[in-house]
Amino acid sequence: MKNILEPFDLNGDGFIDMSDIIMVGQAYGAVRGDDNYDERLDFDQDGTIGALELNILAAMFGVRIRDDEEDDD
């Protein structure tokens, strides 16, 4: 079963951690059409990667998305 928080685990390591925040930080300020714009990072799909995306990840920092024992069904 898929966890509803999975889209926020940007690198797929099972945690919302600094590596996910760094991914958003590197694209911070990007707008749809920019080379560094990544739709996966634009959580509200407003066409801009900004403070909202960083705040969402900061609020969930440290959350475990899945256990290693869980299968990918």
C-alpha positions as CSV (number, residue, x, y, z in Angstrom):
1,M,0.0,0.0,0.0
2,K,1.3,3.4,-1.0
3,N,1.8,6.0,1.8
4,I,0.2,9.4,1.0
5,L,3.4,11.1,2.0
6,E,5.5,9.3,-0.6
7,P,5.5,12.3,-3.1
8,F,7.3,14.3,-0.5
9,D,10.1,11.8,-0.2
10,L,11.7,13.2,-3.3
11,N,14.8,10.8,-3.5
12,G,12.8,7.7,-2.5
13,D,15.0,6.8,0.5
14,G,12.0,6.3,2.8
15,F,12.5,9.5,4.9
16,I,11.8,13.2,4.5
17,D,15.2,14.5,5.3
18,M,17.9,17.0,4.3
19,S,18.5,15.5,0.9
20,D,14.8,16.2,0.0
21,I,15.1,19.7,1.3
22,I,18.3,20.2,-0.7
23,M,16.5,19.1,-3.9
24,V,13.9,21.8,-3.4
25,G,16.5,24.3,-2.4
26,Q,18.4,23.8,-5.6
27,A,15.3,24.5,-7.6
28,Y,14.1,27.3,-5.4
29,G,12.7,30.2,-7.5
30,A,12.3,28.1,-10.6
31,V,9.2,28.5,-12.6
32,R,7.6,26.3,-15.2
33,G,9.7,26.4,-18.3
34,D,13.0,26.9,-16.5
35,D,15.7,24.3,-16.9
36,N,15.8,23.6,-13.2
37,Y,12.0,23.4,-12.8
38,D,10.9,19.9,-11.7
39,E,7.1,19.3,-11.5
40,R,7.7,16.8,-8.7
41,L,9.0,19.6,-6.5
42,D,6.1,21.9,-7.1
43,F,3.7,20.4,-4.5
44,D,0.9,22.9,-5.1
45,Q,1.4,22.9,-8.9
46,D,1.3,26.7,-9.1
47,G,4.2,26.8,-11.5
48,T,6.8,28.0,-9.0
49,I,9.0,26.2,-6.6
50,G,9.2,28.4,-3.5
51,A,8.7,28.9,0.2
52,L,5.6,26.8,0.4
53,E,7.5,23.7,-0.9
54,L,10.3,24.3,1.6
55,N,7.9,24.8,4.5
56,I,6.0,21.6,3.7
57,L,9.2,19.6,3.8
58,A,10.4,21.4,7.0
59,A,7.1,20.6,8.7
60,M,7.6,16.9,7.9
61,F,11.3,16.7,8.4
62,G,12.4,13.4,9.9
63,V,9.2,11.5,9.0
64,R,9.7,7.9,8.0
65,I,7.7,7.2,4.9
66,R,8.2,3.4,4.8
67,D,9.9,0.7,6.7
68,D,12.6,-1.4,4.9
69,E,10.4,-4.5,5.6
70,E,7.5,-3.1,3.6
71,D,7.2,-4.3,0.0
72,D,6.5,-2.0,-2.9
73,D,3.0,-3.2,-3.6
